[in-house]
Each structure stands twice: as structure tokens, then as C-alpha cells.
Amino acid sequence: MTDTPQFLEFHISCADIVESLAWYRNIGFTELMTSDIRAHHYAVITDGLFCIGLHEDKRSVRGLTFVRQQLAKHVRRQQIAGVPFDYAQLSDDEFNEAAQADPDGTLAIQIEARTFSGTAETTNIPVIGGLSHISLPCLRLAESLEFWQQLGFIAVESGLEGQAELHMPGLIVHLDEGTRMPEFHFLPLNFAHSCRAVENSNTPFTESDSGYTLTSPDGIRLMVANTEAAALA
């Protein structure tokens, strides 16, 4: 049995979960069936592989959620070793959950079991394409690398100063020094078609030479790469 946690979702706190859910569905994300284990309103959307958890709770939380077997035992062992946790809810009669913040405040949330049904293959691919990677806030690269590697991410050489790439099954994370907000990066199969589809969905976006950017109601930037321009470069 491996002790490495399994990536589940990117956790986002939403002021209005109905508005956020409608926004993501409008550009082609698929909603998945969630369990009733959460005390707050909760929804999950996916591009077919990458999942985003929309949480209507009072905490202002952004972070990566992982499932870890025998979570309570793991957290207590870490606490005895002096490892700090931002919070740890561990009880025989509660849903066990614990979280740690990286150097820039992004949470690594660990829970004891999945909270939604599996991501069965879907033909309903978002108009912006599939996720290529996410970028996390990063002001101190070495410290961020150390934090995420202890969770099981494997570092990959980027070849560029101030940048690093982390891999885990189902997820690629980029750390670029100076990044202050999380970003989701997508690759459309046909960039021109993707632009037209977003325009037809009446979703506001901003264009640049490298592609276009959408900003969700919960403040996440979705960066869509101009794959056609990149191919000609």
C-alpha cells in the first residue's frame, strides 16, 4: 500500500455556488454527483479528467484536495513529529480532514475518502479544451518545492531559472516565482473554434498574443493557449 495521497480536486470557496456552477457549465464543464458528507453546499465539475470542487462555505479556501488512506493515523504521526497543520478534524464519528498551507497560503487538504462519484469518460469536453497544468502562487520557489514534494509530487527539471514543474498522477503543477494567483491552463483542439464557442456562450474573455483568458465568478483565471500560433512559432 502506498502512502502517497491521491489528488481529488482543486478546492475553491464560492460566494455564490449557483452562479459559479452555472458559469463553468456554460463553457462545457460537466457536473458530477457529490455525496452528502459535507455540511455546506458543494458541487464538482470536470473537464473529463481534472476536477474542481466548488464549496459554499465561510472559509476563504483555495487549495488542492487529496484522499489519503488512514488519514487520522498519518496526521497524528506527523503532529508527534512536530509537523504543523492549519486544522485537523479527526474523530471516529466525523469526516476526517486536515490541511496544511504552503509558503504562499495555498492549502494542501487531505480527506479520508472521496466525496463524489468517479469521473467517467465524457464526450462533453469544455469549449476551452482540456487542462494542461495549473500554476500555483509562488514567491519562494525552493520552499514551495520542498512543501509539495513532501506530499508526493515529483519535481521535473524546467531548464529555466525561477521555474519548476511538479508531477503527480492526474495533475501537473507549475511553480513560477512571482505568480500571485492560481491559474488553470487549457489546450483547445482547435483554437479558432474555441474562441467562437466562448463568444457564442456570452462568456466575457480577454485576448492576447498567446491566447485568451476567462475569469470565473470565484476569481480563478482560466488561460487558454493559442495552440495554432504556437505551432507556427
Summary of the structure (lengths in Angstrom):
residues: 233
radius of gyration: 18.0
end to end distance: 45.6
largest distance: 58.0
contacts: 682
relative contact order: 0.17
helix: 19%
strand: 37%
